[in-house]
Amino acid sequence: MKKRITFNSPVVLSFVFISFGVMVANYLTAGMSNQLLFMTYHSSLASPLTYLRFFTHVLGHAGWSHYIGNMMYILLLGPMLEEKHGSRAMIEIICITALITALMNYFLFPTVALCGASGVVFAFIMLTSFTSFREGEIPLTVILVAIIFIGQQVYEGVFLQDNISNLSHIAGGIIGAYIGYVLNKRSSR
């Protein structure tokens, strides 16, 4: 029997491949492409690039290990979510997460640049924990993931200085939990 490779999750796979291209461009330009297009920071609101970076910063990554870590989670969780909720919902989740984390970084941390898909990863993690949600129930897995996840982010934010935006992770998790609740509530009707 002949086997074929399928493009089973168009949004997730496109995100991974575009992010890979952005990583290669960042490497070839010695970081200039990230700084210009794929990293959000406190820049002039008169510049159209500021608004573009509010969305594109999730495609840029600080290095290969940062990229690989995020893409592994996205490839593990994304196809299941895209199959369940559809491609349009995935695009909306990625864009909403990108915008909210960029705005939080812009206004709360004006001296910090932000890039990477970690907020999207945490949105996917929380969204995944809602896959077995039924009306009138809160799955124990949602509670445990939220406690462990938020606890880890608070701990790291307070005790570790590692240049990771814990607030973006928490925001991504909250976005994923909220969207997961809303999407599953709609589908359970």
N, C-alpha and C positions, 0 to 999 in steps of 0.2 A: 504494500500500500504506500502510495506516494504522500509524503508530508510536505506541508508548505508553511512558511513563516507568515503570520498575519500581523497587521498593524492594528492590534486589538484595543488599544486605548489611545486614540488620536491626540487628545489634549495632553495627557500625561507624557506620552512619548515625544510629542513636539516640544513640550517644556524641557524635557531632559536633553534633547538634541540641540535646541537653541541655547540652553545654558552651557552645553559643552562647547558650542561655537564661541560663545562669549568668553569662556575660560581660555580657549586657544587664542582669541584676539587679545585678551588681557595679557597673556604670556608674551605674545609677539610684540605688543606695544609697551612692554615693561610697566604695565599698570595704568597707562593713560586711557585706554578705552573704558575701564571700570570707572575711573574718576570722571570721565566726560559723560558717560551714558548709563552706567550700571551700578551706581552707588548714590544713595541719597544723603544729603548733608544740608546744612543751613546755607542756602545760596539765594540770590535775589529772586523775589517773586515776579520780577519783570522779565525774567529769562524763561522762555518756553521750555528749555531743557530741565528746569526745576520740576515742572509738572510731568514731563516725560519720565524723569527719574523716580517720581513717586510710584510709578508702576514697574519700571524696568529694573529697579534695584534687586528684585527677587531673582533675576537671571544671573547677576554677577556674584562671584564668590572670591574670598580672600586667598584661596589656594586650592590645590588639588584635593587635599584631605577634607577640607570644608565642602567642596563640591561633591565628592564621593559619598560622604556621610549623609548629606541631604538627599542626594539622588537615590540612594539605596532605600531610604524610607519612602520617598515619593513613588519609586517603582514597586515597592511592596504593597503600599496602601492605595495608591492612586487608581490602578486598574479596577479594583473591586468597587471603589467609590464611583468611578466613572460609569461602570456597568449599572450600578444601582440607581444613581441620580442623573446620569446623562452628561454629555459633553458640555452643554451650555452651563449647567450648574457648576461644573468644575472650573470653567473659565471665570464665572462670577466669584467663586470662592477665592481663587488665586488673585483676582483683581481687587476684591474687597480687602483681603488680607494685606496685599501690597500697599494699598492706599492708606489704610488705617495705621499700619506700622510705620509707614513713611511720615505721616502727619504727626504721630506721637513722637517720633525721633526728631522731626523738624522743630517742633515747639517745646518739647521737654528736655532735649539734649542738643542744644545748638552747636556744641563743639565736637559732636561725635558723628562720624560717617557710618552709614549702615548699608551692608550689602549681604545678599544670601537669601536662600529660601527657607530658613529655619522657621519663620512665622508660618509659612505655608505647610511645612512639615507638621508643626504642632496643631494647626487647624485640621489637617488630615487625621492626625492621631485621635483627636477628640471626636471628629466626625465619624470615624470608624467605630468608636465605642458606642455610638448610637445606632448601629446597624440592626440590633435586635430590639429596639425600643417599641413598646406598645403603649397605647393610650392608658393613662392612669398608673403607669409603672415607671420607675427609675431603675435601670439595670445597675446592679452592684458594681459591675465592671466600670461604668461611667464614674461612679463615686470614687472607686479606688484609683482609676487613672487620673482623675482630677486631683485627688489628694496627693498622690505620689508626684505627679507632674508639677503642680503648683508648689508643693513643698520643696522639690529639687530646685526649681527656679528661684524661689525666695532664698534658699540656703546659698546657692551660687551667687546670687546678686548681693547678698550681705557679706559672705565670707571669702569669696574668690574674686580676684581682679584679673579676668581673663579676656577682656574685650569682647565678650559675647553679650549681645543685647537680650538680657533676660526678660525685660519688659515686652519686647517683640514676641518672644516665645509665649509669654503669658497671654498677650493680646491675641496671637494666633490661636491658642488653645480656647480662649473665650469665644472667638469668632466661630471656630469649628464646632464647639458645643452648641452655640446658639443656632447656627445653620442646621446642624444635625437634628436638633430638637424640632425646628420648624419644618424641615423636609420630611422627617419621619412622622410628624403629626399630620401633615397633609396626606402622606401616602397611607396612613392607617384609617383614613375616613372612608 
